[in-house]
Amino acid sequence: MIKWLIIIMAARKKGVSDLAKLVTVTTFFDANEAHITKGLLESEGIEAWIFDELAAVYTPIATGGIRLVVKQTDLARARELLSLID
């Protein structure tokens, strides 16, 4: 319960109003890689947010890494773009 409260507060701080429509597109263990990928998605017009960055620095395995999150409506396009760089 506390984890979801933290996620909701972080999302609101980042300007996300509808959490039900956010999905994780991929995860990272490297913050630089997460930010570069976020920039790639944003350069293609896809809004993206990074969650769990600070927690992943201290306990990356326990948190599952740094999450790159997009709107559900952009998920297919985001996955398509990310498949091109893999």
C-alpha positions as CSV (number, residue, x, y, z in Angstrom):
1,M,0.0,0.0,0.0
2,I,2.8,2.4,0.9
3,K,4.6,1.7,-2.4
4,W,1.5,2.7,-4.4
5,L,1.0,5.8,-2.4
6,I,4.6,6.8,-3.2
7,I,4.1,6.0,-6.9
8,I,0.9,8.2,-6.9
9,M,2.6,11.1,-5.2
10,A,5.6,10.8,-7.6
11,A,3.4,10.7,-10.6
12,R,1.4,13.7,-9.5
13,K,4.6,15.6,-8.9
14,K,5.7,14.7,-12.5
15,G,2.4,16.0,-13.9
16,V,0.7,12.7,-14.5
17,S,-3.0,12.8,-13.7
18,D,-4.4,9.4,-14.8
19,L,-2.3,6.6,-13.2
20,A,-4.6,3.9,-14.5
21,K,-3.4,4.5,-18.0
22,L,0.4,4.3,-17.3
23,V,2.3,1.1,-18.1
24,T,5.9,0.1,-17.8
25,V,7.5,-0.3,-21.2
26,T,10.9,-1.5,-20.0
27,T,13.2,-1.5,-17.0
28,F,16.9,-0.6,-16.6
29,F,19.6,-1.0,-14.0
30,D,21.6,2.0,-15.4
31,A,20.0,5.4,-14.9
32,N,21.9,6.9,-17.8
33,E,20.5,4.4,-20.2
34,A,17.0,5.0,-18.8
35,H,17.3,8.8,-19.4
36,I,18.7,8.3,-22.9
37,T,15.8,6.0,-23.8
38,K,13.3,8.4,-22.3
39,G,14.8,11.1,-24.5
40,L,14.5,8.9,-27.5
41,L,10.8,8.3,-26.9
42,E,10.1,12.0,-26.2
43,S,11.9,13.0,-29.4
44,E,9.3,10.8,-31.2
45,G,6.4,12.5,-29.4
46,I,5.8,9.9,-26.7
47,E,5.5,11.2,-23.2
48,A,7.6,9.1,-20.8
49,W,8.4,9.1,-17.1
50,I,11.1,7.4,-15.0
51,F,10.0,5.8,-11.7
52,D,12.0,4.1,-9.0
53,E,15.3,5.7,-10.0
54,L,16.5,6.5,-6.5
55,A,15.3,3.2,-5.0
56,A,17.0,1.2,-7.8
57,V,20.3,2.9,-7.0
58,Y,20.4,1.4,-3.5
59,T,18.5,-1.9,-4.1
60,P,18.3,-2.6,-7.8
61,I,17.4,-6.3,-7.6
62,A,14.8,-5.7,-4.9
63,T,13.0,-3.0,-6.8
64,G,13.3,-4.6,-10.2
65,G,15.3,-1.7,-11.6
66,I,14.4,1.7,-12.9
67,R,11.0,1.7,-14.7
68,L,10.4,3.7,-17.9
69,V,6.7,4.4,-18.0
70,V,4.4,5.6,-20.9
71,K,0.7,6.1,-21.4
72,Q,-1.1,2.9,-22.3
73,T,-2.2,4.5,-25.6
74,D,1.5,4.9,-26.6
75,L,2.7,1.5,-25.5
76,A,2.7,-0.2,-28.9
77,R,4.5,2.6,-30.6
78,A,7.1,2.8,-27.7
79,R,7.8,-0.9,-27.9
80,E,8.1,-0.7,-31.7
81,L,10.7,2.1,-31.3
82,L,12.6,0.3,-28.6
83,S,12.7,-2.9,-30.7
84,L,14.6,-1.0,-33.4
85,I,17.5,-0.2,-31.0
86,D,17.8,-3.6,-29.3
